[in-house]
Amino acid sequence: MAETRTPAGLPRGFRGAEQGWPELHRIPHPPHRIPLLGDVLGADRRTPVQDSMRHARALGPIFRRKAFGNEFVFVWGAGLVADLADEARFAKHVGLGVANLRPVAGDGLFTAYNHEPNWQLAHDVLAPGFSREAMAGYHVMMLDVAGRLTDHWDRELAAGRTVDVPGDMTKLTLETIARTGFGHDFGSFERARPHPFVTAMVGTLSYAQRLNTVPAPLAPVLLRGASRRNTADIHYLNRTVDDLVRARRTAGGDGDLLDRMLEVAHPETGERLSPENVRRQVITFLVAGHETTSGALSFALHYLARHPEVAARARDEVDRVWGTEAAPGYDQVAKLRYVRRVLDESLRLWPTAPAFAREARQDTVLAGEHPMRRGAWTLVLTPMLHRDPGVWGPDAERFDPDRFDARAVRARPPHVFKPFGTGARACIGRQFALHEATLVLGLLLSRYDLRADPAYRLRVTERLTLMPEGLRLRLERRTPATAPAPVPVPGSAASDPRRPVRGAAD
């Protein structure tokens, strides 16, 4: 179990780089630093990650930025990140952006401090919920939600409309985690507008990011209205989850994640999650479990539409592996190796969780060059790690799924691909997200040809996570000769005698 006491000897609250890096002066920073304000020239509060990527290209694999008196160290060089992955010397650091989410997620799996015991308790209780047996059970529900997406896209296609990719992927992934983990249906595809839970979630993520862009003493004044909205958003998220938990306690469940949270004790200590922590874990899963996956799917669909030769190759694999008659089984998803490469390459270029922070467990020297005191921390800039030319080559900006061919993966050093974080605190739902995303891409490729808008240029919106902004695609239904038969999923339109069956000629 994790420590129950706050480690002694560390500064409380925010720890600036000047407190932990004895030779900070050796680390480059942007030119034209302004007294008090810091490195704010040319900065855009809406795109801090992309601003940092721009500085990374100019300053190298380790650099620092200062804003309103707070100094941060950024790392993206592959050798430096590999050293930070050493769990004996470094641990997760809950940085400013993540810490700003603690009013809503508290000591949930993603936002807990290392010394808080509930993250380890929750991890040990919930890990069996992502076993192979559990995943096979989720697969059927994933298929059902995907059927609701294709129903919606078929209607948009019949009406001659383009599809809102980020919006629809958000609906898909929210319904998937809600159904599989908590037995809840938000009815997202039956709504003309996003579910209020999504609106509140986006509000809390955006507010957490905005807090990083203003001086802390001025935040109560400059963000007064935003703070009131954030408080209302948090209350809505809490009420929604409390209602969901109350209904489950009344009706009982069938062994999903929520049942584990409510009923399962730690196998060694016998401890159970408190009601407050159950709420925090549910919010964590509903937010993190759909926000990042929806972004990954959206970026992948963007690249598939922009690279028809890649889409054709992926579609051929789906047709070859899945055939045209039956619903794909759980084990068949793992056989879509090229589709998975498309997903991995999309996550390489735009990891939807774009950074993770690491802190020194004791006084150490990073990569034998940069001294760090105990508690000193740095932010790993994942999109730049994934573009390190020493690892990925001079064409690292180019989209190429064959970078994830098995031989290419084996030839690369470890710790150069980190879309899910690293170490003991890496994403617990990684396999869930990858299975869901690979399944959905396979289903969409088997059913549609994706057509990009020639005028569209990729714009990335930031709200702690990354998402393509304004991405719409035009669909073309594959011909009856090549499109697969409708997928008969329990509970879906194809298996319900009261509803018409979706077919290739619809």
N, C-alpha and C positions, 0 to 999 in steps of 0.2 A: 504494500500500500504506500501511497505517497506520504511525505512528511505532513504533519498536522500543524506545525509551527512555522511562522514566517522566518526564513533564514536570517540569522543575526548578522549585523555588520553591513547590510546593504542600505543605500540611501532610499528613503521612502518616496513614493510618487514617481514622477517622471525623472528618468536618469539621463541627463544630457551627455553627449559624447565626450565633452571636456572632463566629465567625472570619471570616465572609464578607459580613455585612450591616452596614455602618458605621452605618446609621440604623435598627437593629433596633427601637429603642424606639418608632418610629412605627407599627410593625405591631401590630395588636391581638392580644390573647391572651385565653383564657377567664378569667372572674373567679375569685376564691378560689384563687389559686395558692398552693401549700404549699411552704415552704422545703425544699430538697433533693429532695422527691418531685416537685414541679412540678404540672402540670394533671391530676391523677389523680382528682379528685372526680367521681363519676358515670361513670368510664371502665370499660369492660368489655374485658378482654384478648382476648375471643373475637370482638369486633366493632370493631376499630380503624377500619376504613373508615367504618362507619355512625356511629361516634362522631364522626369528623372531619366527616362530612356534617352532623351536628347542629350542630357548632360553626361550620361554614361558613355555615349559614343565619343564625346569630346575629351573626357577626363580619364577614361580607362577603367580597369577592373575593380578599383576601390576608389571611392570619392566621398565627399561630404557636402551637405547642404545645410544652410542655416536659415531659419524663418522665425522672426519675432523672438529672438534670443535662444531658441532651441536648436541645438546642433545635432544632426543625424549623420551616421555613416552608412553608406550603401555599398554592397558587395555584389559582383556578378561574375567575376572571373572563375572559371571552372576549378582551378586549383584551390582558390580560397574557399569556395563553397564546399568542396570535398572535405577540407579541413573542418569547416563548421558542422559537417554531418557527423563528426566524431561524438557519439553520445556520452563518452566518458568525460569529455571536456566541455561540451556545450549542450544546452537544453533549449526548449521553446521559450521565447520571450513574448509576453503579451504586450505588443506595441500599442502606440496611441490609437490607431484606427480600430483595432480589436478591443482595446480597453473601453473605447467609447460605446461599445455595444453591451457592456456589462449591465447597464440599467435594465435592459430587457432580457439578456441571456445569462447574466450572473455567472455562477460557476458551472455552466454547461460545458460540454466536452470541448468546444472550440475556444471559449473565452475564459476558462478557469486558469488561475495562476498555478504554477507547479506545486506550490506548497499546500494547495487546497485539496483535501482528500476525495472530494466527490468525483473528480474527473476519472481517477483510477477506479473507484467503485463503479461508476457508470460504464466505463470501458469494459471492465471484467464481466459485468452483468449483461451488457448488450452485445458483446463480441459474438456469442453463439447465434445471435439474430442475423448474422451475415455469413453463416456457414453455407456450404454447398446445398445442403438439404433445405435450408430456409430460402436460399436464392431460387431454387427450383420452384418453390411455392409462390414466390413473388412473380415469377415469369408469367404465369397465367394472367395475373392482374395487370402486368405491364402490357400484355397483348390486348387486353380489353380496353385500357385507356388509349393505346395507340389506335385501336379501331374507332374510338370517338374522334381522334384527330383526323383520321382519313375520311370519316363521314363529313366532318367540317370542311376539309380541303376539297372533297368532291363537290360540295355545295358551292364553294367559292369558284371552283373551276367551271361548273355548269352556268354560273352567273356571269362568267367572263371577268372575274376579279382576280387581282393578284393576292397573294397571301402575306400576312404580317408574320414574318418568321420569328423574331424575338417574342412577340406577344403570344403566338401559338405554342412555341416551345416552352414558355413560362407556364401556360395553362397545362400543357402535357406533363411537365415534370412536377408541378404542384399536385396535380391529381394522382400521379404515380406514387409519390412518397406519402401522400395523405391516405390513399387506399391501402398500400402495402404495409405501411408502418402503423397506421392508426385507425384503419377501418372507416375512414371518413371520406365523404364525397362533397367537394366544394361546388360542384356543378359549373365548373369554369367554362365548358364549351356551350352551355346553355345561356351564357351571359353575353350581352353586347359589349359590356365594359369589364375591365379586370375585376376580379373578386376583391372586396374591401380588404381581405387579408393581404393580398398582393400589394395594394395601394399603401397599406400601413407598413408592410415590410420594406418596400422601396423607400418610404419616408424615413424609417429608422436608419437604414443603410446610408441614405444620402445625408442625413443629419450627422451621423457619426463621421462621415468624411468632411463635412463642412466645419466641424469642430477643430479639425487639424489646420484650417486655413485662416483662423483669426487668433489674435493674442488671447490667451486664457483669461486675463483680467477683463477684457472687453467683451467676451462672449455673452455674458448675461444681457448686455445692452444691444450689441449688434445682432444677436440671434434670438431676441426676445420672442418674436412671433414664431420663428422656427422651433424654438424650445417648447412653446405651448402646443404646437402641432405634434411635435415628437412625443410629448407626454400623452396626448390623446391617442396617438398611434400605439404606444406601448400599452395603454389601457385596453385598446381594442384587441391587440394580440393576446394579452393575458385573458381577457374575457372569452375569446374564441377557444383558447386551449382549455380553460377551466370548464367550459361547457362540454367540450369533447371528452375530457377526463370524467366528468360527472356522469355523462351518458354511458361511458364504458363501465364505470363502477356499478351502474344500475343493471345494464344488460349483459355484462360479461363479454368475453372475446374468444379468440381462436388462436392464441399463441403468437401474436405479432409483437412488434417492438413495444407498443404501449402496454401490452400484457406483461412483458418482461419487466418494464419499468415499475409496474404496480405490484407484481406478485413475486418476482424472483429475488431471492437473497443472494448475497455474495457467497460463492461456493466454499470459501475458507473462513470468513469472518462472520457470516450470517447477517451482515448489515443489509439494510434496504434503503432505497432512495427515499428521501423525504418528499412530502407532497409539493413543497416549493421547488425542490430540485427536479421532480418529474415535470413540472410546468416548464422549467428552463430547458430541460433536455428536449421536450417536444418542440418548443419554439426553435431550438437550435437545429433539429432535424428538418423541420418544415422550411426554415429559411435556407440553411446551408445545403440541405438535401435537394433543393430544386433550383436555387438561384445559379449555382455554378454549372450544373448540368445543362440547364437551358442555354446558358451562354456557349458552352462547348458545342452543343448541337447546332446553334445558330451560326457560329463561325464555320463549322464543318459544312453546313449547307451552302454558305456563301462560297466557300472554296470549290465545292462540287459543281455549283452553277457556273463558276468562272473557269473551270477546267473540265470541259466536256469529255476529254480523253480519259481523265481520271474517273469521272462518273461512269463512263462506259465500261471501264475495266472493273470497277466496283460492282456495277449492275450485273455484269457477266458472272462474277463470282457468286452473287446472290442467287441468280438463276441456276447456276451449276450446283450449288450446295443445298439450296432449299427446294429446288424444283418448283412446280406450279400447282400442286394439288393440296398439300396439307399445311397446317399451321406449323411454323418452325418450332421445334422443341428446344428445351433449355440448352442441351448440349450442342445443338446446331449453331447457336449464336457464336460460340467460341471458334467455330470453323470459318467464320468470315474474317480471315486474317488480313486481307487487303482493306476491307472496310475499317477494321480496327486501326490499320496504319493511317488511313485518312483521318480518323479521329485523333490519333496521337500526334500527327503532324499539325493538325489544327490547334491542339493544346500546346504544342511546342511554340508556335508563333504567337498565340494569344491564350496563355493560361488564364483561365477565368478567375482564379485566385492568384493575383499577380505578384504577390510578395509573401514572404514569411520571415519572422525575426528569430534570431538566435542569441543567446546570452552565455557568457563564460561562467562555468561552474566554479572555477578557481582562477587565480592569476595564471595567465598563459600567454603564448605568443602565436598569433594567427599566421599560419603558413611559414613559421620561422622568421617573420619579418615585422609584424605589427604587434607590439605589446598590448595586452588587454588585462584590465583588472577584473577581479571577480565581480560579476553583475554587469559588466560592460556588454552592450548589445549592438547588433548591426542588422540591417534590413537586407535580405537577399532579394534582389530585383530579378524575379524569375524570367520575364520575357527577354532580358538581356543575357542571362545565363544560357537560355535556349538559343541565343544568337551568337554565342562566343565563337568567333571564326576559327580559333584554335581547335575546336571540337567539331563544329558543324561545317567548316569550310568557308571559303570566300563568298559563296552564294547562300549564306545562311538565311537571307531574307526571302529566298525563293521557296515556294510551296512544293514539296516533293515527298509524297508518302513513302517512297522507297528508302528514305532515311531510316525507316523502322523495319526494313527487311531484317530477318533474324541474324544474318551474318553481319550486317552493319551495326546492329545493336550490340552483338558480342564484341565487336572491334572497338567500341567506345569505352572509355573509362566509366566507372560508376559515378553516381551523384551528379550527372549532367542533365538529367531530365526529371524535373521535380514539380509537376503540376498539382500534386496532392500534398506538398510539404515534405517533411522528412522526420525520421526517427520515431520515438514512442508516441509523439503527439500528431503524427500524420493522420490524414483523413480516415476514419474508421469505415466510411461508406464507399471507399474507392471502388471495390469490385461491383457493388450495386450500381454505381454511376456508370461504370464502363459497360456493364452488361446492358443496362437500360439504353444507353446512347447507341451502342452497336446494333442492338435489336431495332431501334427506331430508324436509324439510317438505312438498315437493310430493308425494312418494310417500305419506306418512302421511295427508295431507289427501285424497288421491284414494281412500284405502282405508277410512278410519275417520271417524266423527264422534266428537269429543273432548268428554267430559263432565266438568266440574269438580266437586269435592266442595264443596257450598255452605258447609260449615263451615271449609274451609281458608282460612287467611290467610297471605299470602306471608311467609315467613321466609327470610332470606338468611344462609347460612353462609359463613364466610370462612376460607380457608387460603392466603393470598396471592391466590388467585383467588376469584371469587364463584360461588355455586351456590344454587338454590332448595333449601330444606331440607324433607324429608318430602313432596315433591310426588308425589301419585299421581293418576292419571286413570282414569276409567271409559271404556271403548271401546264404540262401537256400530258394527257392520260396515255399510257402505253397501249398499243393496239391489242385487241383481243387475242391475237396470235401469240403475243409475247408476254402479256401481263399475266400474273398469277391469279388463280382463282381466289375468291374471297376467303379470308381466314375465319374458320368457324371457332370462335372463342366462347367459352361458357359465359353467359350473361351479355354477350354482345348482340348487335343487330343480326349477325349471320346465324346465330343459334336460337334466336327468339322467334317463335312462330307467329307472334303478334306483330312483328315488324318486317318490312321488306328486306330481302337479302341484298347486300351490296354485290354487284357483279361487274365484270369487265365492260359490259355494254351500258351500265348506268349513266 
